[in-house]
Amino acid sequence: MQVPILKQGSNLIASIQSSLTDTDLCQLRDALVEQVGRFRAKGLIVDVTALDVMDSFAVRTLRDLAHMTRLRGAETVIVGIQPEVAFAMVQLGLMLKGIVTALDLEEGLAFLDARSRAGDGHA
Amino acid sequence: MAKDDRAAGAGTRAAELANVSVESTVALLRELVAHLRQQRTVLREEWARRITEARLLTAMSEEEVFAEATSVYDNYVEALETGTFEALQAYARDLSERIIPRGVETHEVVGIVLLLRDVLARSLFAKYREDFAKLNRILDAYEPAANSIANTVAVGFVQERERVIRQQQEAIRELSTPVLQVRERLLILPIIGVIDPQRARQLTEQLLRAIRTNRAKVVVIDITGVAAMDKAVANHLVQTVEASRLLGATVIVTGLSPEIAQTLVTIGVDLSEMATVGDLQGGIEEAERLLGYKVTDLHEMTQPQPS
């Protein structure tokens, strides 16, 4: 299952449409880390609204992805975690510490916009 | 020889007696019921008098007690007659439903049924005083039936009470977890009372769902009304904060009492990730700041400018 990666301004958006196998997840991670550099993206949004389950492998892969893209100059925001999924995650101790999360795509974009504007101000 | 005869005679008599008792339980009960029907007015009054005397059912007026006594009496006699308890059970349930809201206690209900049993037993004593053997047989027939009736009524009452309690618990649970929106994207979750693991779980579920539907960015959880908190609940609170963050909402916890603050530090719950503010007002102000609101006093703004 291929995950479409869209470019929107200086951000990349990966919208996961159905549950992914571990291999799919790794492929998605590799593709995103590569494309963040290629498109010189400042931000990356991973939309997981369609996921009803997030196991420890998925959470770890997303966390690694966020850390990797940060090293390559892009901030990752995970958006659209379902309430049930969120609760299950914290019960399993999968906290996504240090990684930005937002309610949905709109919120995620707003966060990245605010962040880039603050960055412009500094520059 | 004579001794043998006597022994044989006694054996036969005993067998006859046993036979008679088996055969005539039904007949005896019928006789009993006829007696109780005939004496209805007297016994019912006697019973109502004893209820008042024993200070039972004080929540009800004398007329009400008498009216209820009459229907209980009739149902009682009917149960004795038919030997089936369905009608009595239904009546007991119905009665319980009416009297529980008025604060009638279990001991009162059991008390009045036992009183009726005593009153009827006394009247049987009076009637069969002359014929001791018959009295014995009548009581043999009466007592098991009377005991099952008392049992049925008491169990019916307790069951109804338990049902009411369950219903109320459910209602409290529903009522006790309101998630309120006080501003665009700002939710308040006041928690009042004891939090047990089940309620904590329900709270979290409701909050997470509310964050999603209201698109909340900041949530203020106020625990002023929580008297005590143990490690499990504290950890659950931390999990709730963390889960809310996964949905993109910041949680501010307010109103930690000195006792809870001490407990949390003593038992060593990791609260480093949790934003806490002293009281609800401070929490809302902090939330407004996070959301970019600024509250200003209109009077100050409309005051005439010095010219």
Chai-1 contact restraints between the chains, C-beta under 6 A:
chainA,res_idxA,chainB,res_idxB,connection_type,confidence,min_distance_angstrom,max_distance_angstrom,comment,restraint_id
A,I81,B,L246,contact,1.0,0.0,6.0,A-B,restraint_1
A,I81,B,L247,contact,1.0,0.0,6.0,A-B,restraint_2
A,P83,B,L208,contact,1.0,0.0,6.0,A-B,restraint_3
A,P83,B,R209,contact,1.0,0.0,6.0,A-B,restraint_4
A,P83,B,R212,contact,1.0,0.0,6.0,A-B,restraint_5
A,A86,B,A243,contact,1.0,0.0,6.0,A-B,restraint_6
A,A86,B,L246,contact,1.0,0.0,6.0,A-B,restraint_7
A,A86,B,L247,contact,1.0,0.0,6.0,A-B,restraint_8
A,F87,B,A243,contact,1.0,0.0,6.0,A-B,restraint_9
A,V90,B,Q239,contact,1.0,0.0,6.0,A-B,restraint_10
A,V90,B,E242,contact,1.0,0.0,6.0,A-B,restraint_11
A,V90,B,A243,contact,1.0,0.0,6.0,A-B,restraint_12
A,M95,B,E242,contact,1.0,0.0,6.0,A-B,restraint_13
A,T101,B,L246,contact,1.0,0.0,6.0,A-B,restraint_14
A,T101,B,G248,contact,1.0,0.0,6.0,A-B,restraint_15
A,A102,B,G248,contact,1.0,0.0,6.0,A-B,restraint_16
A,L103,B,R215,contact,1.0,0.0,6.0,A-B,restraint_17
A,L103,B,L247,contact,1.0,0.0,6.0,A-B,restraint_18
A,L103,B,G248,contact,1.0,0.0,6.0,A-B,restraint_19
A,E107,B,G248,contact,1.0,0.0,6.0,A-B,restraint_20
